Every structure is written in C-alpha cells, then in structure tokens.
Amino acid sequence: MAENGRYHPEMWVFPVSSQVTADVSAKTHAMPRAFTVALVVSAVMLAFGIIGFIARAAQDGFGDYAPWGYYMAIFSFVFMITSTAPLAAAIFRVTKSHWRRPLSRVSELFALVGFFNILAFIPLMMVLPPIFKSGAAEHQMELRRTIWFEVPIGAPHVWDMLGIISLAITGAVLLWLSAVPDMAEARLTATGFRRTVYGILAGHWYGTKRQWISQKAGLAVLGAFYFMILIFVHFMISTDYGMSLIAGWKDSIFPVLYSLTGIQSSLGLILLVMFILRRWGGYRKYIGISLFWAASKILLGVSLLWVYHMFAFGITFWFGRLEVEQNILKYLLFESYGWLFLVNLTFSFFAPFLILLWNPVRRSDWGPALAGLSVVIGAFLFNMRIFVASFNAGEIYDLALESVPPPVWPDIWDIFIVLGGLGAAALIYLSATKLLPFMCVWEIKEGALYQKMDTFIRGRYLVLAKPE
C-alpha cells in the first residue's frame, strides 16, 4: 500500500531485528512506577475479594446458590475474556496476518489466568443444585431442564470442571510452545529464578530447522484444538449456570451470544492493552497503527454479529408469545433488568459501532482502543445481567417461570467479590509479564525480515515477503 498523505505516518513500524531481543528484555526486567502501582492495586483488590468471599461463605454458606449470583457473574466475566483472548493469537497466526505479530504474546498471556479460573470455579460446583429433585410437588418436575439428557455420571459438575481444566491446560501449552524460542534465547543471559525457569521450559530448544517446523505445526494444531474446546466449554457454562437456572428457558441462540460476547470483549481488551503499551509502555516502535486499523474492522464485524444474535434472541421469544417466554423477556430485557440491558446494549453495540463507523477513527490507535474499552464494559454488564438474574429466578424445578422476579442489587460483600475477581486476573497477568515479555520476540524479528518500504514510480509502498 502506498505511503502517502492518506495514511498515518506510523501506520507501519520497522524494528531492527538485531536490537529487538536486548530492548524487549530490558523492558521486561524494568519495574516502572506505574507498573508497581498497578501490581499493588491489583493485590489490594484481590485482598478485598478474599474478604468478601469469606464473609459470603460465613453468612450464607454453600447450601443455596442465590446469594452467589454476583460471584458467578464476575467468574463468568473473567473466564469469558481470559479464555477467549488466546484465540486471537491462534487464529491470526493460522491466517498468517502480518499485522498481528505484536499482539500474539499479549493475547496468549491471558491463558495463565485459566488456572485461577479453575480455583474460582470450585465454589460454583458446590452451590449448583443437582439435576434430580426428590419429593417434587405436583406443579414441579423431578429433574430440571439441562443439556444433560441422559444425566451421565458426574453431570453437570464434573464435566464442567473437566472442561475448564482442559481449556486451561491447552491454553498454557499453547503459550509455552509459542514462548519456547524466546525463553531459549533468554536463558543465555538471564540470572536467578528466570534462568532456572527458562532452562526447565526451553532447555531442549536449539533452533534447528526441524524444531521450527514442528513448533509452527504444533501451534496450528493446538490453536484449532483450543478453539473447539473453548466453544464447547462456553456452551456448558452458559447453559448450566445460565439457562438451566431459569425455569422454562429454552434457547439455542444464547450459547452463541455468550461466545460472541467473549470474542468481542477479548479482542477489545487486547486492543486496550496494546494502546497502553504503545502510548506509555515504551513499545511504540513495535506496535504500528496498522494493527489497530486491521483489528478494528474485525471488532466492528463482531459487534454487528453480536447485535444480530441479540435481536434474534429477543424476536424469537417475542413472537413465541408463550407466557414463560414473555416473562423471560420481561425479566432479562424489559422490566427487572431493563435499564441494565439498555446500558449493556449501548456499550456492546451502539458505542463501538458509532466509533468504528468512521475510517479516520479506525486508522488511529485511540479509536479502536476506546471501542475496545466500551465492549469490555458491555461484557461486564452482560454477565451481571444474565447470571445475577439466573441465580435469583426462583424455583428451578417448576415447569415454567410463572412471574417476573424483582432485580437483585449487590451488597458490600458482592462488591468486594467483584473487585477481587478483577484484581486476581490483573495480578496474575501483570506478574506473568515479568517472566515472559509482552512482545513475542521471535515473531517480531521474523516480521522485520519480511518487510521493507520501497519506491514504485512516485509512491512509497510496503513490500511484504510471503515465504510460506
């Protein structure tokens, strides 16, 4: 593409491959004041969360799931974003998108939060009611509606946990396989704890041609496998902890909407992190405007997909006209949580759509980042609306939702729990960046060798090699 007045002067960046390793390593070892403050704030938020969790358990116990609605909501929010984020690196790597190189490691590092998700899910296993109910009343069913038709052994608790564990392990292996070349190079100059970790995790790597071929093939296979597991686990969580807890809620669109919300919000969070790194993290020479320009188009498309499925969800129940369908619409969209739905719709669709509609805004770093912040807020409200409502919808063994329950507001312990969930995810992510750099060094260096600016007639063009 021509480099002229139509394009941002920093549309493309050209790192010097011989300087990338030393520069990124220095940034990884540094502890700027802002980073230290972020770590401390995250740790304080986590402490509040632990206090809130202990207080909630002491006050309400684990016998009733209703008081744990906000706990489920923040778990789902953190799980939704952090489990989907590594997918960006996997998909864009398979499609050989050159612009995605700076975001690969940023997205893959979220996989480490998966181990926190495993721990956070244990209380939810304890509060989820069984499928069978002994001594059901006349207007009730002996088992509640779930996706587990034959009720296999351990369903749904064990299978949900196995799904989350397998997702966390697959994501961690994906991160490890991507980071092996960087750790192998860093082990030669690292000291102390880092040297020990790098030696254990990358001691086998010497950069032979066979190893590079195996690594790239492994990344492609693992990426595809991760995508399959991700969608299935999203399906289980959204149905077992969402739909099955509202009597009579049967919907094939909601699991898709849940996954789309995860894809949209994770891409938005990645753009927000990239903006922070570019503006204040010292990575400006590695992150060009082309990344934001390309990713913003994808974010715009996903936002349109999100509102389409939101419309399909609502219109299906609207035309169904059954009493239970009308009550569910009133509960989730129009009455009890109507105001929250409007704010959710604004942040998840209207705001990012109006921001990304304009090409000059998409060709900036702040525009896509602002849209990303908007969709992250929208995903937060989405989870609060859905799962707080699901956990407080009344008797789950009834045939249908016969009335519209009132909204449930958070108390002080709920607020502490929400802060703790956010703080835990941030603390794990920030801590991981002191072991593995924000930038995938080998991909940055590879990309630097594939590109250059050249002149053709009277224009300046980006020349990009395609060796594969």
C-alpha positions in Angstrom: 0.0 0.0 0.0 1.3 3.5 -0.8 2.8 5.6 2.0 1.3 9.0 1.3 -0.9 11.6 2.9 -3.9 9.3 3.2 -2.1 7.1 5.7 -0.9 7.7 9.3 2.9 8.3 9.3 3.2 5.5 11.9 1.0 3.0 10.0 3.8 0.5 9.7 6.8 0.1 12.0 10.2 -1.4 11.1 12.0 -2.8 14.2 15.7 -3.5 13.8 15.9 -7.3 14.3 19.3 -7.2 15.9 18.1 -4.9 18.6 14.8 -6.5 19.5 16.0 -9.1 22.0 18.0 -6.7 24.2 15.4 -4.0 24.1 12.5 -6.2 25.0 14.5 -8.0 27.7 15.4 -4.6 29.3 11.7 -3.6 29.3 10.7 -7.0 30.8 13.2 -6.6 33.7 12.3 -3.0 34.4 9.8 -2.0 37.1 8.3 1.4 36.2 6.4 3.2 39.0 3.1 2.9 37.1 3.6 -0.9 36.8 4.4 -1.2 40.5 1.3 0.8 41.4 -0.9 -1.4 39.2 0.5 -4.5 40.9 -0.2 -3.1 44.4 -3.7 -2.0 43.4 -4.5 -5.5 41.9 -3.2 -7.1 45.1 -5.4 -4.9 47.3 -8.4 -5.7 45.1 -7.7 -9.4 45.5 -7.5 -9.0 49.3 -10.9 -7.3 49.2 -12.2 -10.2 47.2 -10.9 -12.8 49.7 -12.6 -10.9 52.5 -15.8 -10.7 50.5 -15.7 -14.4 49.7 -15.1 -15.5 53.3 -17.8 -13.2 54.6 -20.3 -14.5 51.9 -19.4 -18.1 52.8 -19.8 -17.5 56.5 -23.1 -15.6 56.1 -24.9 -17.7 53.6 -22.9 -21.0 53.2 -23.0 -23.1 50.1 -26.4 -24.7 50.5 -28.3 -22.0 48.5 -27.0 -20.8 45.2 -28.9 -17.5 45.1 -26.5 -15.4 47.2 -23.7 -16.3 44.9 -25.1 -14.6 41.8 -22.5 -11.8 41.7 -19.7 -14.3 42.3 -20.9 -16.3 39.3 -21.2 -13.1 37.2 -17.6 -12.0 37.9 -16.3 -15.5 37.4 -18.1 -15.7 34.0 -16.8 -12.2 33.0 -13.1 -13.1 33.9 -13.5 -16.6 32.4 -15.2 -15.3 29.2 -12.5 -12.8 28.4 -9.3 -14.6 29.5 -10.3 -17.9 28.0 -11.1 -16.4 24.6 -8.1 -14.0 24.4 -5.5 -16.7 23.3 -7.8 -17.5 20.4 -6.8 -14.2 18.8 -3.1 -15.3 18.5 -4.1 -18.7 17.3 -6.5 -17.6 14.6 -4.4 -14.7 13.2 -1.3 -16.9 13.2 -3.1 -19.6 11.1 -4.3 -16.9 8.7 -0.8 -15.5 8.5 -1.8 -12.0 9.3 1.4 -10.0 9.3 -0.1 -7.1 11.4 -0.9 -9.4 14.4 2.7 -10.1 15.4 2.8 -7.6 18.3 -0.5 -8.9 19.8 0.4 -12.6 19.9 2.1 -12.7 23.3 -0.3 -10.1 24.8 -3.2 -12.4 24.0 -1.5 -15.7 24.9 -0.5 -14.5 28.4 -4.2 -14.5 29.3 -4.1 -18.3 29.2 -2.3 -18.3 32.6 -5.5 -16.8 34.2 -7.1 -20.1 33.3 -5.6 -21.7 36.5 -7.2 -19.0 38.6 -10.5 -19.9 36.8 -10.1 -23.5 37.9 -9.9 -22.4 41.6 -12.7 -19.9 41.3 -15.0 -22.5 39.8 -14.8 -24.8 42.8 -17.4 -22.9 44.9 -19.7 -22.8 41.9 -19.6 -26.6 41.7 -20.6 -26.7 45.4 -23.6 -24.3 45.0 -25.1 -25.7 41.7 -28.2 -27.7 42.6 -28.5 -31.3 41.4 -30.4 -32.2 38.3 -32.7 -34.6 40.2 -35.1 -33.5 43.0 -36.7 -36.0 45.4 -40.2 -35.3 46.5 -41.2 -32.9 43.7 -44.5 -31.1 44.2 -47.5 -31.5 41.7 -46.5 -28.5 39.6 -42.8 -29.4 39.6 -40.6 -31.7 37.7 -38.5 -34.4 39.2 -35.5 -33.1 37.3 -34.7 -29.7 36.0 -34.1 -28.9 32.3 -30.4 -29.2 31.3 -28.4 -30.2 28.3 -27.5 -33.5 30.1 -30.4 -35.6 28.8 -29.2 -38.9 29.9 -27.7 -37.4 33.1 -24.2 -39.1 32.8 -22.2 -39.8 35.9 -20.9 -36.6 37.4 -23.1 -34.3 35.3 -23.0 -31.4 35.3 -20.4 -30.6 38.0 -17.6 -32.9 37.0 -17.9 -32.3 33.2 -18.0 -28.6 33.6 -14.8 -28.7 35.7 -13.1 -31.1 33.3 -13.9 -28.6 30.5 -12.4 -25.7 32.4 -9.3 -27.7 33.3 -8.7 -28.9 29.8 -9.1 -25.4 28.5 -6.6 -24.0 31.0 -4.0 -26.7 30.2 -4.4 -26.4 26.4 -4.0 -22.6 26.7 -0.9 -23.0 28.9 0.7 -25.4 26.4 -0.1 -23.0 23.5 1.6 -20.2 25.4 4.6 -22.4 26.2 5.0 -23.6 22.7 4.9 -20.0 21.4 7.4 -18.8 24.1 10.0 -21.6 23.8 12.2 -19.8 21.3 12.2 -16.6 23.3 13.0 -18.5 26.6 15.8 -20.5 24.9 17.4 -17.3 23.8 16.9 -15.5 27.1 18.3 -18.4 29.2 21.8 -17.5 27.9 21.7 -14.0 29.6 19.1 -14.5 32.4 20.1 -15.0 36.0 18.5 -16.3 39.1 14.9 -17.5 39.0 14.4 -16.6 35.4 17.4 -18.6 34.3 16.1 -21.7 36.2 12.6 -21.4 34.7 13.9 -20.8 31.2 16.3 -23.7 31.4 13.5 -26.1 32.5 10.9 -25.0 30.0 13.2 -24.4 27.0 16.3 -26.5 27.7 15.6 -28.7 24.7 15.4 -25.9 22.1 18.3 -25.1 19.8 16.5 -23.6 16.9 17.1 -26.3 14.3 15.0 -26.3 11.2 13.1 -29.4 12.3 12.3 -27.8 15.6 10.9 -24.7 13.9 8.8 -26.7 11.6 7.4 -28.8 14.5 6.8 -25.7 16.5 4.7 -24.0 13.8 2.8 -27.1 13.0 2.1 -27.6 16.8 0.9 -24.0 17.1 -1.6 -24.5 14.3 -2.9 -27.8 15.6 -3.2 -26.6 19.2 -4.9 -23.4 18.1 -7.6 -25.4 16.3 -8.0 -27.7 19.2 -8.2 -24.8 21.6 -11.0 -23.3 19.6 -13.0 -26.5 19.7 -12.7 -26.8 23.5 -13.4 -23.1 24.0 -16.8 -23.1 22.2 -17.8 -26.4 24.0 -16.9 -25.1 27.4 -18.7 -21.8 26.8 -21.7 -23.8 25.8 -21.6 -25.8 29.0 -21.1 -22.8 31.3 -23.8 -20.6 29.7 -26.4 -23.4 29.8 -25.6 -25.0 33.2 -25.2 -21.7 35.1 -27.5 -19.5 32.9 -30.4 -21.1 31.1 -31.0 -24.1 33.3 -31.5 -22.0 36.4 -34.5 -20.1 34.9 -37.5 -22.4 34.7 -38.7 -22.9 31.2 -35.8 -21.0 29.5 -35.0 -23.0 26.3 -32.9 -21.1 23.7 -30.4 -22.3 21.1 -29.2 -18.7 20.5 -27.9 -17.8 23.9 -24.8 -20.0 24.0 -23.8 -18.5 20.6 -24.4 -15.0 22.0 -22.3 -15.9 25.1 -19.3 -17.0 22.9 -19.7 -13.9 20.7 -19.6 -11.7 23.7 -16.4 -13.4 24.8 -14.8 -13.0 21.3 -15.8 -9.3 21.1 -14.7 -8.4 24.7 -11.4 -10.3 24.5 -10.5 -8.5 21.2 -11.5 -5.2 22.8 -9.3 -5.8 25.9 -6.4 -6.8 23.7 -6.7 -3.5 21.8 -6.9 -1.6 25.0 -3.7 -3.3 26.3 -1.9 -2.6 23.0 -2.9 1.0 23.2 -1.5 1.3 26.8 1.8 -0.4 25.7 2.1 1.8 22.7 1.4 5.1 24.4 3.0 4.5 27.8 4.8 1.2 27.8 7.7 2.1 25.5 6.6 -0.3 22.7 5.8 2.3 20.1 8.4 1.1 17.7 6.9 -2.4 17.7 3.2 -1.5 17.5 2.1 0.3 14.4 -1.3 1.8 13.6 -1.8 -1.0 11.1 -2.6 -3.3 14.0 -5.4 -1.1 15.3 -6.7 -0.5 11.8 -6.9 -4.2 10.9 -8.3 -5.3 14.2 -10.9 -2.6 14.3 -12.5 -4.0 11.2 -12.8 -7.4 12.9 -14.2 -5.7 16.1 -16.8 -3.9 14.0 -17.9 -7.1 12.3 -18.1 -9.0 15.6 -20.2 -6.1 17.1 -22.6 -6.4 14.3 -22.8 -10.2 14.8 -23.4 -9.6 18.5 -26.4 -7.3 18.0 -27.8 -9.6 15.3 -27.8 -12.5 17.7 -29.2 -10.3 20.5 -32.0 -9.3 18.2 -32.6 -13.0 17.2 -32.8 -14.0 20.9 -35.4 -11.3 21.6 -37.5 -11.6 18.5 -37.8 -15.4 18.8 -39.3 -15.1 22.3 -41.4 -12.1 21.3 -43.2 -13.9 18.5 -43.5 -17.1 20.6 -46.0 -15.3 22.8 -46.0 -18.1 25.4 -46.3 -16.8 29.0 -43.0 -18.2 30.0 -41.3 -16.5 27.0 -42.9 -13.2 27.8 -41.8 -13.5 31.4 -38.2 -14.2 30.5 -38.2 -11.2 28.1 -39.6 -9.0 30.9 -37.1 -10.4 33.4 -33.9 -10.1 31.3 -34.7 -7.3 28.8 -37.6 -5.1 29.7 -38.6 -4.9 33.3 -36.4 -6.2 36.1 -33.1 -5.7 34.4 -34.4 -3.4 31.6 -32.2 -0.4 32.4 -29.1 -2.7 32.7 -29.9 -4.2 29.3 -30.1 -0.7 27.7 -26.7 0.2 29.1 -25.4 -3.2 28.0 -26.7 -2.6 24.5 -25.2 0.8 24.4 -21.7 -0.3 25.4 -21.7 -3.6 23.4 -23.1 -2.2 20.2 -24.1 1.4 19.8 -20.9 3.0 21.2 -18.4 0.8 19.3 -20.5 0.9 16.2 -20.6 4.7 16.1 -16.8 4.9 17.0 -15.6 2.3 14.4 -18.0 3.5 11.7 -15.5 6.2 10.7 -12.4 5.2 8.8 -10.2 8.0 10.2 -11.1 6.8 13.7 -10.2 3.2 12.8 -6.9 4.4 11.4 -5.9 5.7 14.8 -4.7 3.9 18.0 -7.1 5.6 20.4 -10.3 4.9 18.4 -10.2 1.1 18.4 -8.9 1.2 22.0 -11.9 3.3 23.0 -14.3 0.9 21.3 -12.4 -1.9 23.0 -13.0 -0.4 26.4 -16.7 0.1 25.5 -17.2 -3.6 24.6 -15.4 -4.8 27.8 -17.7 -2.7 29.9 -20.6 -4.1 27.9 -19.5 -7.7 28.5 -19.2 -6.9 32.3 -22.8 -5.7 32.3 -23.9 -8.6 30.2 -22.6 -11.1 32.7 -24.1 -9.1 35.7 -27.5 -9.1 34.0 -27.6 -12.7 32.9 -26.1 -14.6 35.8 -27.4 -12.5 38.7 -30.8 -12.9 37.2 -30.3 -16.7 36.7 -29.2 -17.2 40.2 -32.2 -15.4 41.6 -35.0 -16.5 39.3 -36.8 -18.6 42.0 -37.7 -22.3 41.9 -35.8 -24.1 39.2 -37.8 -27.3 39.2 -41.0 -25.5 38.2 -42.4 -26.2 34.7 -42.0 -22.5 33.7 -41.3 -19.0 35.1 -44.8 -18.0 36.2 -44.0 -14.5 37.4 -41.3 -11.8 36.8 -38.8 -11.8 39.8 -37.5 -8.4 41.0 -33.9 -7.3 40.4 -31.3 -8.2 43.0 -28.8 -5.5 44.0 -25.3 -6.2 45.3 -24.4 -5.8 49.0 -20.9 -4.9 50.3 -19.6 -8.5 50.1 -20.8 -8.8 46.4 -18.9 -5.6 45.6 -15.8 -6.9 47.3 -16.1 -10.2 45.4 -16.4 -8.4 42.1 -13.3 -6.3 42.9 -11.4 -9.4 43.9 -12.1 -11.2 40.7 -10.9 -8.3 38.6 -7.8 -7.9 40.8 -6.9 -11.6 40.7 -6.9 -11.7 36.9 -4.9 -8.4 36.7 -2.4 -9.5 39.3 -1.7 -12.9 37.5 -1.4 -11.2 34.1 0.9 -8.4 35.3 3.1 -10.9 37.2 3.4 -13.1 34.2 4.8 -10.2 32.1 7.8 -10.1 34.4 8.7 -13.7 33.3 7.6 -13.6 29.7 7.7 -10.3 27.7 4.7 -8.5 26.2 6.2 -9.0 22.8 6.8 -12.3 21.1 10.4 -11.7 20.2 10.9 -14.3 17.5 7.7 -13.3 15.6 8.8 -9.6 15.8 12.2 -10.4 14.4 10.7 -12.7 11.8 8.3 -10.0 10.7 11.2 -7.4 10.5 13.0 -9.6 8.0 9.9 -10.0 5.8 9.1 -6.3 5.2 10.6 -3.1 3.9 9.4 0.2 2.3 10.3 0.6 -1.4 9.6 3.1 -4.2 7.5 2.3 -7.2 7.1 5.1 -9.8 6.2 8.0 -7.5 4.8 6.2 -4.5 6.2 4.6 -1.4 4.9 1.1 -0.8 5.2 -1.6 1.8 6.9 -4.7 0.3 6.0 -7.8 2.3 7.5 -11.2 1.7 5.3 -14.3 1.9 7.7 -17.2 2.4 5.1 -19.8 3.4 
